[in-house]
Amino acid sequence: MKQLPMTPELTAKIKAAVGDDVDPSGFAVFESISLNNLPLPGKRGKLFENAVVSEMTLAAMRDSINSGNTLPLIWSHDPEQIPKGRVFNAELTRGTLGETELRNLWYVDGTETELIAKLNAASIDEVSVSFLASQILCSECGFDYRQGDYVNLATRTCEEGHEVGTDGVHVRLIGLSVFSELSLVSRGAAKDAKIVGKSQSKLTSSLQQLAASGVNVDKLLLTASRGEWNVDLDNLVTNLSEVKADLKVAKAAEDRLTGEVTTLTADKVALEEQVATLSAELETAKAASKETELTAANTELAEAKSVLTEIFTRLSTAAQDNASVPETIAELKAGIEERQSKLTALLPVGGVSNDNKKAEQGSKFRQGQTAAFKATRL
């Protein structure tokens, strides 16, 4: 039977977490190893294949729960289900391999009799957490996948070309952004994420009972009470080294992104200048084209007017009216048509023979007076 006996200590912790109005007498309390900092074995082919959760992240998860942010207990990460109970306490401990464990205390309310029976019989004995880390960093270069794009996530490849699952590359989960729930599952992703029984419980006994049972109290990780700390100094040094390394990686990533932003900004300014230059050249070309067309039209107009003026002058000379040359093309056209009509009227109807006197006079008239008219028709 894995259910923990309800003690005054557990009753006080439940009431402190969910309120004094709650009666815990009908609750079934269990303890679980919910997560640790060993590589995740259950995420093959995913971004989180062999991912490692930092101890700092586990500590943040513990602090979130113990500061009053209790978690719903649900089945298989299904948010549509009504919660089966709540997670009300958390601590960090050492596992059998020296790993850091996030252990939780949670209860199932008395209405879930069948579920409680399955938990006690170990038919259901694994758990899984759902959370969002503040940073999801490449283990090789520190690239943050939370700042990446769809391609990075789909290919599990960072900007430096390191692919998750290849040559030991994995992601490191640093910090806590959201801690949403604890689920009962048939198979958890984390190694040894189990529901433990009374014999393996580490959260319901006092320090004296732990020591008496052979558990090394010094192995407890950074548990604090009223300013007094039980500290594993070697582990603390390791944590500080990790934090410094994380800061160094973050600074390098920030410098790289700053350089990229500067380059992109310069490229944007250059492109805007190029667009402005091309637009000005286009407008100049349009203006030049219109000016060329206008010049050509004026030239043709001038040539046409010159020809009409010459024709008008010849007809005017032939008609002997000594008229002034009109200014406009319309007036020139009208004057030419008028004089053509007059000169045509002077021609004899039917003609005369060459041995007649009138024929001589007509010949002289045609040779002398209408020479310009004949030249015009040519």
C-alpha positions in Angstrom: 0.0 0.0 0.0 1.6 3.3 -1.2 -0.9 5.7 0.5 0.8 7.6 3.3 -0.9 7.7 6.7 -2.6 11.0 7.4 -0.7 12.7 10.2 -1.2 16.1 11.9 1.9 17.3 9.9 0.3 16.3 6.6 -3.1 17.8 7.6 -1.3 21.1 8.5 0.5 21.2 5.2 -2.7 20.5 3.2 -4.6 23.3 5.0 -1.7 25.7 4.6 -1.7 25.0 0.8 -5.4 24.9 0.0 -7.1 26.6 2.9 -8.4 26.0 6.4 -11.9 25.3 5.1 -10.8 22.0 3.5 -11.3 18.8 5.5 -8.4 16.5 4.6 -9.7 13.6 6.6 -11.0 11.7 3.5 -8.0 12.4 1.4 -5.5 9.8 0.2 -1.9 11.3 0.3 0.9 10.0 -1.9 4.5 10.9 -2.6 6.2 10.9 -6.0 9.6 11.4 -7.5 8.2 13.8 -10.2 11.3 14.9 -12.0 15.1 14.8 -11.8 18.2 16.1 -13.5 19.0 12.9 -15.4 18.7 12.9 -19.2 15.1 12.4 -20.2 14.9 8.9 -21.9 11.3 9.1 -23.0 11.5 11.8 -25.7 13.3 10.0 -28.5 12.8 11.9 -31.8 11.6 15.0 -30.0 13.3 18.3 -29.2 13.6 17.1 -25.6 15.4 13.8 -26.4 17.9 13.3 -23.5 17.1 16.8 -22.3 18.6 17.8 -18.9 16.6 19.9 -16.4 19.0 22.1 -14.4 19.0 21.9 -10.6 18.2 25.6 -10.6 15.0 24.8 -12.5 14.1 22.0 -10.1 14.6 24.4 -7.2 12.3 27.0 -9.0 9.6 24.3 -9.4 9.9 23.4 -5.7 9.7 27.1 -4.6 6.7 27.7 -6.9 4.6 25.0 -5.2 5.7 25.8 -1.7 4.9 29.5 -2.2 1.2 28.6 -2.6 1.0 27.8 -6.3 -0.5 24.3 -5.9 -0.9 22.2 -9.0 -3.9 20.2 -10.3 -3.4 16.5 -10.4 -4.9 15.1 -13.6 -4.7 12.0 -15.8 -2.3 11.8 -18.8 -1.9 15.6 -19.3 -5.6 16.0 -20.3 -6.6 19.6 -19.3 -10.2 18.9 -20.1 -10.6 16.5 -17.2 -11.8 17.4 -13.8 -8.7 17.3 -11.5 -8.3 14.2 -9.3 -6.6 16.1 -6.5 -3.8 18.7 -5.9 0.0 18.9 -5.4 0.5 20.7 -2.2 4.2 20.3 -1.3 7.6 19.8 -2.9 11.2 19.2 -1.8 14.6 18.4 -3.5 16.4 15.3 -2.4 19.3 13.1 -3.6 18.5 10.0 -5.7 20.4 6.6 -5.7 22.6 7.8 -8.5 23.5 11.1 -6.9 20.9 12.9 -9.0 18.7 15.7 -7.7 15.1 14.7 -7.4 12.0 16.9 -7.3 9.7 15.1 -4.8 6.0 16.1 -4.4 3.3 15.4 -1.9 -0.2 15.3 -3.4 -3.6 14.1 -2.5 -6.5 12.4 -4.2 -9.9 13.3 -2.8 -12.3 10.7 -1.4 -14.5 10.5 -4.4 -11.8 8.7 -6.5 -12.0 5.4 -4.7 -11.2 3.3 -7.8 -8.2 5.5 -8.6 -6.9 5.3 -5.0 -7.1 1.5 -5.2 -5.1 1.4 -8.4 -2.5 3.7 -6.9 -2.2 1.6 -3.8 -1.9 -1.6 -6.0 0.8 0.1 -8.2 -1.4 -0.4 -11.2 -0.7 3.3 -11.8 2.8 4.1 -10.4 4.4 6.8 -12.7 3.9 10.5 -13.0 4.9 13.3 -15.4 5.1 17.1 -15.0 4.1 19.8 -17.5 6.1 23.0 -17.4 7.8 25.6 -19.6 11.4 26.5 -19.0 12.6 30.1 -19.3 15.4 29.0 -21.6 15.8 25.9 -23.8 19.5 25.9 -24.6 21.6 23.9 -27.0 24.1 21.9 -25.0 26.9 22.8 -27.4 26.6 26.5 -28.0 23.9 27.8 -25.8 21.4 28.7 -28.6 18.0 29.3 -27.1 15.3 27.4 -29.0 12.7 29.7 -27.4 14.2 32.5 -29.6 14.4 30.2 -32.7 11.9 29.8 -35.5 9.8 27.0 -36.9 12.8 25.5 -38.8 14.9 25.3 -35.7 12.1 23.4 -33.8 11.1 21.2 -36.7 14.6 20.0 -37.5 15.8 20.1 -33.8 18.8 22.1 -35.1 20.3 25.3 -33.7 21.7 28.3 -35.6 25.2 26.8 -35.3 24.1 23.5 -37.0 24.0 21.3 -33.8 21.3 18.7 -34.1 19.6 17.3 -31.0 20.1 13.5 -30.8 23.4 13.6 -32.9 26.8 13.3 -31.2 25.3 13.7 -27.8 23.7 17.1 -28.5 20.7 17.8 -26.3 18.9 20.8 -24.8 19.3 22.1 -21.3 16.2 23.4 -19.5 17.1 26.5 -17.5 14.7 28.5 -15.3 10.9 28.2 -14.9 8.4 30.2 -16.8 5.2 28.2 -16.2 4.5 25.1 -14.0 1.1 23.9 -15.0 0.3 20.4 -13.7 1.3 17.0 -12.5 -0.2 14.0 -14.3 -0.7 10.4 -13.5 0.5 8.4 -16.5 1.1 4.9 -17.6 4.7 5.7 -18.6 6.6 8.9 -17.7 9.3 10.6 -19.7 11.7 11.1 -16.8 13.8 8.3 -15.5 12.4 6.8 -12.2 9.5 9.3 -12.1 7.6 7.0 -9.7 5.0 7.1 -6.9 6.8 5.9 -3.8 5.4 4.1 -0.8 5.9 4.7 2.9 9.2 2.8 2.9 10.7 5.1 0.3 9.2 8.4 1.5 11.5 11.3 2.3 9.0 14.1 2.8 6.9 12.9 5.7 9.6 12.2 8.3 11.6 14.5 10.5 15.3 14.9 10.1 15.8 12.7 13.2 13.8 9.9 11.8 15.7 10.1 8.5 19.0 9.8 10.3 17.7 6.9 12.4 16.6 5.0 9.3 20.1 5.3 7.8 19.4 8.2 5.3 22.3 10.7 5.1 20.7 14.1 5.9 23.7 15.9 4.2 22.4 14.6 0.9 19.4 16.8 1.1 19.8 19.6 -1.5 19.5 23.2 -0.3 16.6 22.8 2.0 16.2 26.0 4.1 14.4 26.7 7.4 14.4 30.2 9.0 17.7 31.1 7.4 19.5 27.9 8.5 20.9 26.0 5.5 22.0 22.4 5.1 24.4 22.7 2.1 26.3 20.3 0.0 29.3 22.5 -0.7 30.5 20.5 -3.6 27.1 20.6 -5.2 26.9 24.4 -4.5 30.2 25.0 -6.3 28.9 22.9 -9.3 25.7 25.0 -9.4 27.6 28.3 -9.3 29.9 27.0 -12.1 26.8 26.1 -14.2 25.3 29.5 -13.5 28.5 31.3 -14.6 28.6 29.1 -17.7 25.0 29.9 -18.5 25.6 33.6 -18.1 28.6 33.4 -20.4 26.6 31.6 -23.1 23.8 34.0 -22.7 26.1 37.0 -23.1 27.7 35.5 -26.2 24.2 34.9 -27.7 23.2 38.5 -26.8 26.3 39.9 -28.5 25.7 37.7 -31.6 22.1 38.9 -31.9 23.1 42.5 -31.3 25.5 42.2 -34.2 22.9 40.6 -36.4 20.4 43.4 -35.6 23.0 46.1 -36.4 23.8 44.4 -39.8 20.1 44.0 -40.7 19.5 47.7 -39.8 22.3 48.8 -42.0 21.0 46.6 -44.9 17.6 48.1 -44.4 18.9 51.7 -44.6 20.9 50.8 -47.8 17.9 49.2 -49.5 15.7 52.2 -48.6 18.4 54.6 -50.2 18.6 52.4 -53.3 14.8 52.4 -53.7 14.8 56.2 -53.4 17.5 56.5 -56.0 15.7 54.2 -58.4 12.4 56.1 -57.9 14.1 59.4 -58.7 15.8 57.9 -61.9 12.4 56.6 -63.0 10.7 60.0 -62.6 13.6 61.6 -64.5 13.4 59.0 -67.3 9.6 59.6 -67.6 10.2 63.4 -67.8 12.9 63.0 -70.4 10.7 60.7 -72.5 7.9 63.2 -72.5 10.2 66.0 -73.5 11.7 64.0 -76.4 8.2 63.2 -77.7 7.1 66.8 -77.4 10.3 68.0 -79.3 9.7 65.5 -82.1 6.0 66.6 -82.4 7.1 70.3 -82.6 9.6 69.5 -85.2 7.1 67.7 -87.4 4.6 70.5 -86.9 7.2 73.1 -88.0 8.1 71.1 -91.1 4.4 70.7 -92.1 3.8 74.5 -91.6 6.9 75.3 -93.7 5.6 73.1 -96.6 2.1 74.7 -96.4 3.7 78.2 -96.3 5.7 77.4 -99.5 2.6 76.1 -101.2 0.5 79.1 -100.1 3.2 81.6 -101.3 3.4 80.0 -104.8 -0.4 79.9 -105.2 -0.6 83.5 -104.0 2.0 84.5 -106.6 0.1 82.7 -109.3 -3.1 84.3 -108.3 -1.4 87.7 -108.2 -3.1 88.7 -104.9 0.1 89.3 -102.9 -1.6 88.1 -99.8 0.2 88.0 -96.4 1.2 84.5 -95.2 -1.3 83.3 -92.5 0.1 82.4 -89.1 -1.8 79.2 -88.3 -2.0 75.9 -90.2 -5.8 76.2 -90.4 -5.5 79.6 -92.1 -2.8 78.3 -94.5 -5.0 75.4 -95.4 -8.0 77.7 -96.1 -5.9 80.1 -98.1 -4.5 77.3 -100.2 -7.9 75.9 -101.0 -9.3 79.3 -101.9 -6.5 80.1 -104.4 -6.6 76.6 -105.9 -10.3 77.3 -106.6 -9.6 80.7 -108.2 -6.8 79.4 -110.4 -8.9 76.4 -111.5 -11.6 78.8 -112.6 -9.2 80.7 -114.9 -8.6 77.6 -117.0 -10.6 77.5 -120.4 -13.3 74.9 -120.7 -12.7 72.4 -123.5 -9.3 73.9 -124.6 -8.3 75.5 -128.1 -6.2 74.5 -131.1 -2.5 75.5 -131.3 -2.8 77.6 -134.5 -5.4 80.0 -132.9 -4.3 83.3 -131.4 -6.2 82.4 -128.2 -4.2 79.3 -128.1 -1.0 81.3 -128.1 -2.4 83.6 -125.4 -3.6 80.6 -123.4 -0.1 79.0 -123.8 1.5 82.2 -122.5 -1.0 82.3 -119.7 -0.3 78.7 -118.7 3.5 79.1 -119.2 3.7 82.4 -117.3 0.9 82.9 -114.9 0.1 79.3 -113.8 3.6 78.0 -113.5 3.5 78.1 -109.8 0.1 76.3 -109.7 1.5 73.5 -111.9 4.6 73.3 -109.7 2.4 72.9 -106.7 0.5 69.9 -108.1 3.8 68.2 -108.6 
